[in-house]
């Protein structure tokens, strides 16, 4: 019984490490998407709005 519990503890530790690894990658991907979105807003939408505002 103790061997089974020890085995499960090792498995749980491995799963926790895997989840931490994935969460870092997901944060990196989410941060990249957010940064890209803001850059698009700054580079495209703001100048376009300014040009359209000047035409009025």
CHARMM internal coordinates of N, CA and C (Angstrom, degrees):
IC EDIT
DIST 1 N 1 CA 1.4535
DIST 1 CA 1 C 1.5286
ANGL 1 N 1 CA 1 C 110.84
DIST 1 C 2 N 1.3499
ANGL 1 CA 1 C 2 N 115.88
DIHE 1 N 1 CA 1 C 2 N -41.76
DIST 2 N 2 CA 1.4619
ANGL 1 C 2 N 2 CA 119.57
DIHE 1 CA 1 C 2 N 2 CA 179.84
DIST 2 CA 2 C 1.5237
ANGL 2 N 2 CA 2 C 110.88
DIHE 1 C 2 N 2 CA 2 C -63.98
DIST 2 C 3 N 1.3258
ANGL 2 CA 2 C 3 N 116.16
DIHE 2 N 2 CA 2 C 3 N -35.14
DIST 3 N 3 CA 1.4686
ANGL 2 C 3 N 3 CA 119.53
DIHE 2 CA 2 C 3 N 3 CA 179.52
DIST 3 CA 3 C 1.5227
ANGL 3 N 3 CA 3 C 110.29
DIHE 2 C 3 N 3 CA 3 C -65.89
DIST 3 C 4 N 1.3192
ANGL 3 CA 3 C 4 N 116.79
DIHE 3 N 3 CA 3 C 4 N -39.08
DIST 4 N 4 CA 1.4641
ANGL 3 C 4 N 4 CA 120.56
DIHE 3 CA 3 C 4 N 4 CA 179.21
DIST 4 CA 4 C 1.5281
ANGL 4 N 4 CA 4 C 110.54
DIHE 3 C 4 N 4 CA 4 C -66.25
DIST 4 C 5 N 1.3141
ANGL 4 CA 4 C 5 N 117.02
DIHE 4 N 4 CA 4 C 5 N -40.63
DIST 5 N 5 CA 1.4672
ANGL 4 C 5 N 5 CA 120.76
DIHE 4 CA 4 C 5 N 5 CA 178.89
DIST 5 CA 5 C 1.5235
ANGL 5 N 5 CA 5 C 110.09
DIHE 4 C 5 N 5 CA 5 C -65.80
DIST 5 C 6 N 1.3350
ANGL 5 CA 5 C 6 N 116.52
DIHE 5 N 5 CA 5 C 6 N -42.41
DIST 6 N 6 CA 1.4637
ANGL 5 C 6 N 6 CA 120.10
DIHE 5 CA 5 C 6 N 6 CA 178.49
DIST 6 CA 6 C 1.5261
ANGL 6 N 6 CA 6 C 110.34
DIHE 5 C 6 N 6 CA 6 C -62.58
DIST 6 C 7 N 1.3265
ANGL 6 CA 6 C 7 N 116.79
DIHE 6 N 6 CA 6 C 7 N -40.75
DIST 7 N 7 CA 1.4680
ANGL 6 C 7 N 7 CA 120.93
DIHE 6 CA 6 C 7 N 7 CA 178.18
DIST 7 CA 7 C 1.5288
ANGL 7 N 7 CA 7 C 110.60
DIHE 6 C 7 N 7 CA 7 C -62.17
DIST 7 C 8 N 1.3273
ANGL 7 CA 7 C 8 N 116.53
DIHE 7 N 7 CA 7 C 8 N -44.11
DIST 8 N 8 CA 1.4648
ANGL 7 C 8 N 8 CA 120.27
DIHE 7 CA 7 C 8 N 8 CA 179.58
DIST 8 CA 8 C 1.5284
ANGL 8 N 8 CA 8 C 111.25
DIHE 7 C 8 N 8 CA 8 C -64.91
DIST 8 C 9 N 1.3355
ANGL 8 CA 8 C 9 N 117.11
DIHE 8 N 8 CA 8 C 9 N -36.61
DIST 9 N 9 CA 1.4628
ANGL 8 C 9 N 9 CA 119.73
DIHE 8 CA 8 C 9 N 9 CA 177.54
DIST 9 CA 9 C 1.5231
ANGL 9 N 9 CA 9 C 110.92
DIHE 8 C 9 N 9 CA 9 C -62.77
DIST 9 C 10 N 1.3241
ANGL 9 CA 9 C 10 N 116.38
DIHE 9 N 9 CA 9 C 10 N -40.20
DIST 10 N 10 CA 1.4653
ANGL 9 C 10 N 10 CA 120.41
DIHE 9 CA 9 C 10 N 10 CA 177.89
DIST 10 CA 10 C 1.5237
ANGL 10 N 10 CA 10 C 110.09
DIHE 9 C 10 N 10 CA 10 C -65.17
DIST 10 C 11 N 1.3163
ANGL 10 CA 10 C 11 N 116.92
DIHE 10 N 10 CA 10 C 11 N -43.81
DIST 11 N 11 CA 1.4691
ANGL 10 C 11 N 11 CA 120.68
DIHE 10 CA 10 C 11 N 11 CA 179.34
DIST 11 CA 11 C 1.5312
ANGL 11 N 11 CA 11 C 111.22
DIHE 10 C 11 N 11 CA 11 C -61.97
DIST 11 C 12 N 1.3181
ANGL 11 CA 11 C 12 N 116.63
DIHE 11 N 11 CA 11 C 12 N -43.16
DIST 12 N 12 CA 1.4677
ANGL 11 C 12 N 12 CA 120.56
DIHE 11 CA 11 C 12 N 12 CA 179.58
DIST 12 CA 12 C 1.5241
ANGL 12 N 12 CA 12 C 110.10
DIHE 11 C 12 N 12 CA 12 C -63.16
DIST 12 C 13 N 1.3206
ANGL 12 CA 12 C 13 N 117.46
DIHE 12 N 12 CA 12 C 13 N -41.12
DIST 13 N 13 CA 1.4658
ANGL 12 C 13 N 13 CA 120.64
DIHE 12 CA 12 C 13 N 13 CA 178.69
DIST 13 CA 13 C 1.5269
ANGL 13 N 13 CA 13 C 110.59
DIHE 12 C 13 N 13 CA 13 C -62.77
DIST 13 C 14 N 1.3335
ANGL 13 CA 13 C 14 N 117.19
DIHE 13 N 13 CA 13 C 14 N -40.77
DIST 14 N 14 CA 1.4660
ANGL 13 C 14 N 14 CA 120.72
DIHE 13 CA 13 C 14 N 14 CA 178.48
DIST 14 CA 14 C 1.5269
ANGL 14 N 14 CA 14 C 111.02
DIHE 13 C 14 N 14 CA 14 C -65.14
DIST 14 C 15 N 1.3133
ANGL 14 CA 14 C 15 N 116.75
DIHE 14 N 14 CA 14 C 15 N -41.20
DIST 15 N 15 CA 1.4722
ANGL 14 C 15 N 15 CA 120.53
DIHE 14 CA 14 C 15 N 15 CA 179.55
DIST 15 CA 15 C 1.5281
ANGL 15 N 15 CA 15 C 110.03
DIHE 14 C 15 N 15 CA 15 C -65.01
DIST 15 C 16 N 1.3276
ANGL 15 CA 15 C 16 N 117.68
DIHE 15 N 15 CA 15 C 16 N -40.99
DIST 16 N 16 CA 1.4666
ANGL 15 C 16 N 16 CA 120.77
DIHE 15 CA 15 C 16 N 16 CA 178.18
DIST 16 CA 16 C 1.5263
ANGL 16 N 16 CA 16 C 110.43
DIHE 15 C 16 N 16 CA 16 C -61.07
DIST 16 C 17 N 1.3356
ANGL 16 CA 16 C 17 N 116.51
DIHE 16 N 16 CA 16 C 17 N -42.89
DIST 17 N 17 CA 1.4669
ANGL 16 C 17 N 17 CA 119.93
DIHE 16 CA 16 C 17 N 17 CA 179.10
DIST 17 CA 17 C 1.5222
ANGL 17 N 17 CA 17 C 110.53
DIHE 16 C 17 N 17 CA 17 C -63.37
DIST 17 C 18 N 1.3199
ANGL 17 CA 17 C 18 N 116.94
DIHE 17 N 17 CA 17 C 18 N -40.57
DIST 18 N 18 CA 1.4671
ANGL 17 C 18 N 18 CA 121.57
DIHE 17 CA 17 C 18 N 18 CA 179.08
DIST 18 CA 18 C 1.5292
ANGL 18 N 18 CA 18 C 110.96
DIHE 17 C 18 N 18 CA 18 C -63.76
DIST 18 C 19 N 1.3181
ANGL 18 CA 18 C 19 N 116.94
DIHE 18 N 18 CA 18 C 19 N -42.72
DIST 19 N 19 CA 1.4687
ANGL 18 C 19 N 19 CA 120.73
DIHE 18 CA 18 C 19 N 19 CA 179.87
DIST 19 CA 19 C 1.5243
ANGL 19 N 19 CA 19 C 110.34
DIHE 18 C 19 N 19 CA 19 C -64.79
DIST 19 C 20 N 1.3377
ANGL 19 CA 19 C 20 N 117.60
DIHE 19 N 19 CA 19 C 20 N -41.21
DIST 20 N 20 CA 1.4666
ANGL 19 C 20 N 20 CA 120.24
DIHE 19 CA 19 C 20 N 20 CA 177.41
DIST 20 CA 20 C 1.5204
ANGL 20 N 20 CA 20 C 110.29
DIHE 19 C 20 N 20 CA 20 C -61.17
DIST 20 C 21 N 1.3207
ANGL 20 CA 20 C 21 N 116.49
DIHE 20 N 20 CA 20 C 21 N -42.44
DIST 21 N 21 CA 1.4636
ANGL 20 C 21 N 21 CA 120.33
DIHE 20 CA 20 C 21 N 21 CA 179.44
DIST 21 CA 21 C 1.5245
ANGL 21 N 21 CA 21 C 110.55
DIHE 20 C 21 N 21 CA 21 C -61.65
DIST 21 C 22 N 1.3256
ANGL 21 CA 21 C 22 N 116.26
DIHE 21 N 21 CA 21 C 22 N -45.29
DIST 22 N 22 CA 1.4691
ANGL 21 C 22 N 22 CA 120.10
DIHE 21 CA 21 C 22 N 22 CA 179.55
DIST 22 CA 22 C 1.5123
ANGL 22 N 22 CA 22 C 111.39
DIHE 21 C 22 N 22 CA 22 C -65.58
DIST 22 C 23 N 1.3395
ANGL 22 CA 22 C 23 N 118.01
DIHE 22 N 22 CA 22 C 23 N -38.76
DIST 23 N 23 CA 1.4627
ANGL 22 C 23 N 23 CA 119.87
DIHE 22 CA 22 C 23 N 23 CA -177.78
DIST 23 CA 23 C 1.5233
ANGL 23 N 23 CA 23 C 110.33
DIHE 22 C 23 N 23 CA 23 C -65.28
DIST 23 C 24 N 1.3258
ANGL 23 CA 23 C 24 N 117.67
DIHE 23 N 23 CA 23 C 24 N -35.09
DIST 24 N 24 CA 1.4703
ANGL 23 C 24 N 24 CA 119.76
DIHE 23 CA 23 C 24 N 24 CA 176.07
DIST 24 CA 24 C 1.5183
ANGL 24 N 24 CA 24 C 110.88
DIHE 23 C 24 N 24 CA 24 C -64.12
DIST 24 C 25 N 1.3215
ANGL 24 CA 24 C 25 N 116.51
DIHE 24 N 24 CA 24 C 25 N -44.53
DIST 25 N 25 CA 1.4687
ANGL 24 C 25 N 25 CA 119.70
DIHE 24 CA 24 C 25 N 25 CA 179.05
DIST 25 CA 25 C 1.5149
ANGL 25 N 25 CA 25 C 110.86
DIHE 24 C 25 N 25 CA 25 C -63.96
DIST 25 C 26 N 1.3281
ANGL 25 CA 25 C 26 N 116.91
DIHE 25 N 25 CA 25 C 26 N -41.70
DIST 26 N 26 CA 1.4647
ANGL 25 C 26 N 26 CA 119.75
DIHE 25 CA 25 C 26 N 26 CA -179.89
DIST 26 CA 26 C 1.5235
ANGL 26 N 26 CA 26 C 111.23
DIHE 25 C 26 N 26 CA 26 C -65.12
DIST 26 C 27 N 1.3290
ANGL 26 CA 26 C 27 N 117.58
DIHE 26 N 26 CA 26 C 27 N -38.35
DIST 27 N 27 CA 1.4637
ANGL 26 C 27 N 27 CA 120.35
DIHE 26 CA 26 C 27 N 27 CA 175.93
DIST 27 CA 27 C 1.5233
ANGL 27 N 27 CA 27 C 110.92
DIHE 26 C 27 N 27 CA 27 C -63.94
DIST 27 C 28 N 1.3217
ANGL 27 CA 27 C 28 N 116.20
DIHE 27 N 27 CA 27 C 28 N -40.04
DIST 28 N 28 CA 1.4647
ANGL 27 C 28 N 28 CA 120.09
DIHE 27 CA 27 C 28 N 28 CA 178.29
DIST 28 CA 28 C 1.5209
ANGL 28 N 28 CA 28 C 110.90
DIHE 27 C 28 N 28 CA 28 C -63.17
DIST 28 C 29 N 1.3292
ANGL 28 CA 28 C 29 N 116.90
DIHE 28 N 28 CA 28 C 29 N -44.90
DIST 29 N 29 CA 1.4648
ANGL 28 C 29 N 29 CA 121.16
DIHE 28 CA 28 C 29 N 29 CA 179.37
DIST 29 CA 29 C 1.5238
ANGL 29 N 29 CA 29 C 110.32
DIHE 28 C 29 N 29 CA 29 C -64.80
DIST 29 C 30 N 1.3193
ANGL 29 CA 29 C 30 N 117.30
DIHE 29 N 29 CA 29 C 30 N -45.15
DIST 30 N 30 CA 1.4665
ANGL 29 C 30 N 30 CA 120.37
DIHE 29 CA 29 C 30 N 30 CA 179.91
DIST 30 CA 30 C 1.5265
ANGL 30 N 30 CA 30 C 110.79
DIHE 29 C 30 N 30 CA 30 C -63.01
DIST 30 C 31 N 1.3095
ANGL 30 CA 30 C 31 N 117.18
DIHE 30 N 30 CA 30 C 31 N -42.23
DIST 31 N 31 CA 1.4619
ANGL 30 C 31 N 31 CA 120.68
DIHE 30 CA 30 C 31 N 31 CA 177.92
DIST 31 CA 31 C 1.5110
ANGL 31 N 31 CA 31 C 112.15
DIHE 30 C 31 N 31 CA 31 C -62.54
DIST 31 C 32 N 1.3287
ANGL 31 CA 31 C 32 N 116.46
DIHE 31 N 31 CA 31 C 32 N -39.89
DIST 32 N 32 CA 1.4618
ANGL 31 C 32 N 32 CA 120.59
DIHE 31 CA 31 C 32 N 32 CA 178.16
DIST 32 CA 32 C 1.5187
ANGL 32 N 32 CA 32 C 110.88
DIHE 31 C 32 N 32 CA 32 C -64.24
DIST 32 C 33 N 1.3284
ANGL 32 CA 32 C 33 N 117.17
DIHE 32 N 32 CA 32 C 33 N -42.73
DIST 33 N 33 CA 1.4707
ANGL 32 C 33 N 33 CA 120.75
DIHE 32 CA 32 C 33 N 33 CA 179.47
DIST 33 CA 33 C 1.5257
ANGL 33 N 33 CA 33 C 110.19
DIHE 32 C 33 N 33 CA 33 C -64.02
DIST 33 C 34 N 1.3152
ANGL 33 CA 33 C 34 N 117.37
DIHE 33 N 33 CA 33 C 34 N -43.91
DIST 34 N 34 CA 1.4686
ANGL 33 C 34 N 34 CA 120.81
DIHE 33 CA 33 C 34 N 34 CA -179.80
DIST 34 CA 34 C 1.5260
ANGL 34 N 34 CA 34 C 110.60
DIHE 33 C 34 N 34 CA 34 C -64.30
DIST 34 C 35 N 1.3338
ANGL 34 CA 34 C 35 N 116.87
DIHE 34 N 34 CA 34 C 35 N -44.57
DIST 35 N 35 CA 1.4661
ANGL 34 C 35 N 35 CA 120.01
DIHE 34 CA 34 C 35 N 35 CA 179.91
DIST 35 CA 35 C 1.5220
ANGL 35 N 35 CA 35 C 111.02
DIHE 34 C 35 N 35 CA 35 C -63.52
DIST 35 C 36 N 1.3264
ANGL 35 CA 35 C 36 N 117.09
DIHE 35 N 35 CA 35 C 36 N -41.22
DIST 36 N 36 CA 1.4640
ANGL 35 C 36 N 36 CA 120.78
DIHE 35 CA 35 C 36 N 36 CA 178.88
DIST 36 CA 36 C 1.5210
ANGL 36 N 36 CA 36 C 110.70
DIHE 35 C 36 N 36 CA 36 C -63.78
DIST 36 C 37 N 1.3129
ANGL 36 CA 36 C 37 N 116.91
DIHE 36 N 36 CA 36 C 37 N -41.08
DIST 37 N 37 CA 1.4636
ANGL 36 C 37 N 37 CA 120.72
DIHE 36 CA 36 C 37 N 37 CA 178.90
DIST 37 CA 37 C 1.5243
ANGL 37 N 37 CA 37 C 110.68
DIHE 36 C 37 N 37 CA 37 C -62.13
DIST 37 C 38 N 1.3308
ANGL 37 CA 37 C 38 N 117.27
DIHE 37 N 37 CA 37 C 38 N -46.28
DIST 38 N 38 CA 1.4712
ANGL 37 C 38 N 38 CA 120.13
DIHE 37 CA 37 C 38 N 38 CA -179.90
DIST 38 CA 38 C 1.5147
ANGL 38 N 38 CA 38 C 111.40
DIHE 37 C 38 N 38 CA 38 C -65.35
DIST 38 C 39 N 1.3368
ANGL 38 CA 38 C 39 N 117.47
DIHE 38 N 38 CA 38 C 39 N -39.14
DIST 39 N 39 CA 1.4672
ANGL 38 C 39 N 39 CA 119.32
DIHE 38 CA 38 C 39 N 39 CA 177.23
DIST 39 CA 39 C 1.5187
ANGL 39 N 39 CA 39 C 110.90
DIHE 38 C 39 N 39 CA 39 C -62.94
DIST 39 C 40 N 1.3252
ANGL 39 CA 39 C 40 N 116.97
DIHE 39 N 39 CA 39 C 40 N -39.12
DIST 40 N 40 CA 1.4635
ANGL 39 C 40 N 40 CA 120.42
DIHE 39 CA 39 C 40 N 40 CA 177.27
DIST 40 CA 40 C 1.5186
ANGL 40 N 40 CA 40 C 110.46
DIHE 39 C 40 N 40 CA 40 C -62.19
DIST 40 C 41 N 1.3212
ANGL 40 CA 40 C 41 N 117.07
DIHE 40 N 40 CA 40 C 41 N -43.12
DIST 41 N 41 CA 1.4686
ANGL 40 C 41 N 41 CA 120.69
DIHE 40 CA 40 C 41 N 41 CA 178.64
DIST 41 CA 41 C 1.5241
ANGL 41 N 41 CA 41 C 110.05
DIHE 40 C 41 N 41 CA 41 C -61.72
DIST 41 C 42 N 1.3193
ANGL 41 CA 41 C 42 N 116.82
DIHE 41 N 41 CA 41 C 42 N -45.72
DIST 42 N 42 CA 1.4631
ANGL 41 C 42 N 42 CA 120.21
DIHE 41 CA 41 C 42 N 42 CA -177.25
DIST 42 CA 42 C 1.5289
ANGL 42 N 42 CA 42 C 111.10
DIHE 41 C 42 N 42 CA 42 C -67.39
DIST 42 C 43 N 1.3271
ANGL 42 CA 42 C 43 N 117.23
DIHE 42 N 42 CA 42 C 43 N -43.83
DIST 43 N 43 CA 1.4626
ANGL 42 C 43 N 43 CA 120.68
DIHE 42 CA 42 C 43 N 43 CA -173.93
DIST 43 CA 43 C 1.5249
ANGL 43 N 43 CA 43 C 112.26
DIHE 42 C 43 N 43 CA 43 C -77.78
DIST 43 C 44 N 1.3250
ANGL 43 CA 43 C 44 N 118.67
DIHE 43 N 43 CA 43 C 44 N -37.48
DIST 44 N 44 CA 1.4657
ANGL 43 C 44 N 44 CA 120.80
DIHE 43 CA 43 C 44 N 44 CA -173.76
DIST 44 CA 44 C 1.5223
ANGL 44 N 44 CA 44 C 114.12
DIHE 43 C 44 N 44 CA 44 C -104.44
DIST 44 C 45 N 1.3000
ANGL 44 CA 44 C 45 N 117.71
DIHE 44 N 44 CA 44 C 45 N -53.37
DIST 45 N 45 CA 1.4610
ANGL 44 C 45 N 45 CA 121.30
DIHE 44 CA 44 C 45 N 45 CA -168.60
DIST 45 CA 45 C 1.5285
ANGL 45 N 45 CA 45 C 111.61
DIHE 44 C 45 N 45 CA 45 C -71.19
DIST 45 C 46 N 1.3198
ANGL 45 CA 45 C 46 N 118.18
DIHE 45 N 45 CA 45 C 46 N -44.81
DIST 46 N 46 CA 1.4629
ANGL 45 C 46 N 46 CA 120.08
DIHE 45 CA 45 C 46 N 46 CA -177.44
DIST 46 CA 46 C 1.5312
ANGL 46 N 46 CA 46 C 111.59
DIHE 45 C 46 N 46 CA 46 C -64.30
DIST 46 C 47 N 1.3377
ANGL 46 CA 46 C 47 N 120.56
DIHE 46 N 46 CA 46 C 47 N -50.07
DIST 47 N 47 CA 1.4727
ANGL 46 C 47 N 47 CA 118.73
DIHE 46 CA 46 C 47 N 47 CA 177.15
DIST 47 CA 47 C 1.5264
ANGL 47 N 47 CA 47 C 112.59
DIHE 46 C 47 N 47 CA 47 C -62.45
DIST 47 C 48 N 1.3163
ANGL 47 CA 47 C 48 N 117.80
DIHE 47 N 47 CA 47 C 48 N -36.90
DIST 48 N 48 CA 1.4638
ANGL 47 C 48 N 48 CA 120.68
DIHE 47 CA 47 C 48 N 48 CA 178.66
DIST 48 CA 48 C 1.5259
ANGL 48 N 48 CA 48 C 110.19
DIHE 47 C 48 N 48 CA 48 C -63.75
DIST 48 C 49 N 1.3167
ANGL 48 CA 48 C 49 N 117.24
DIHE 48 N 48 CA 48 C 49 N -43.58
DIST 49 N 49 CA 1.4568
ANGL 48 C 49 N 49 CA 120.53
DIHE 48 CA 48 C 49 N 49 CA 176.96
DIST 49 CA 49 C 1.5190
ANGL 49 N 49 CA 49 C 111.59
DIHE 48 C 49 N 49 CA 49 C -62.96
DIST 49 C 50 N 1.3223
ANGL 49 CA 49 C 50 N 117.03
DIHE 49 N 49 CA 49 C 50 N -38.57
DIST 50 N 50 CA 1.4617
ANGL 49 C 50 N 50 CA 120.68
DIHE 49 CA 49 C 50 N 50 CA 178.40
DIST 50 CA 50 C 1.5243
ANGL 50 N 50 CA 50 C 111.08
DIHE 49 C 50 N 50 CA 50 C -64.28
DIST 50 C 51 N 1.3344
ANGL 50 CA 50 C 51 N 117.61
DIHE 50 N 50 CA 50 C 51 N -43.29
DIST 51 N 51 CA 1.4710
ANGL 50 C 51 N 51 CA 121.84
DIHE 50 CA 50 C 51 N 51 CA 179.01
DIST 51 CA 51 C 1.5239
ANGL 51 N 51 CA 51 C 110.04
DIHE 50 C 51 N 51 CA 51 C -63.45
DIST 51 C 52 N 1.3145
ANGL 51 CA 51 C 52 N 117.07
DIHE 51 N 51 CA 51 C 52 N -45.08
DIST 52 N 52 CA 1.4667
ANGL 51 C 52 N 52 CA 119.79
DIHE 51 CA 51 C 52 N 52 CA 179.60
DIST 52 CA 52 C 1.5249
ANGL 52 N 52 CA 52 C 111.01
DIHE 51 C 52 N 52 CA 52 C -65.21
DIST 52 C 53 N 1.3289
ANGL 52 CA 52 C 53 N 117.34
DIHE 52 N 52 CA 52 C 53 N -36.81
DIST 53 N 53 CA 1.4591
ANGL 52 C 53 N 53 CA 121.30
DIHE 52 CA 52 C 53 N 53 CA 178.77
DIST 53 CA 53 C 1.5291
ANGL 53 N 53 CA 53 C 110.57
DIHE 52 C 53 N 53 CA 53 C -65.91
DIST 53 C 54 N 1.3344
ANGL 53 CA 53 C 54 N 117.15
DIHE 53 N 53 CA 53 C 54 N -37.83
DIST 54 N 54 CA 1.4601
ANGL 53 C 54 N 54 CA 121.22
DIHE 53 CA 53 C 54 N 54 CA 179.79
DIST 54 CA 54 C 1.5288
ANGL 54 N 54 CA 54 C 111.48
DIHE 53 C 54 N 54 CA 54 C -67.32
DIST 54 C 55 N 1.3275
ANGL 54 CA 54 C 55 N 117.70
DIHE 54 N 54 CA 54 C 55 N -27.45
DIST 55 N 55 CA 1.4646
ANGL 54 C 55 N 55 CA 121.03
DIHE 54 CA 54 C 55 N 55 CA -178.17
DIST 55 CA 55 C 1.5227
ANGL 55 N 55 CA 55 C 111.78
DIHE 54 C 55 N 55 CA 55 C -74.92
DIST 55 C 56 N 1.3139
ANGL 55 CA 55 C 56 N 117.07
DIHE 55 N 55 CA 55 C 56 N -20.09
DIST 56 N 56 CA 1.4764
ANGL 55 C 56 N 56 CA 119.67
DIHE 55 CA 55 C 56 N 56 CA -177.35
DIST 56 CA 56 C 1.5180
ANGL 56 N 56 CA 56 C 110.13
DIHE 55 C 56 N 56 CA 56 C -74.51
END
COOR INIT
IC SEED 1 N 1 CA 1 C
IC BUILD
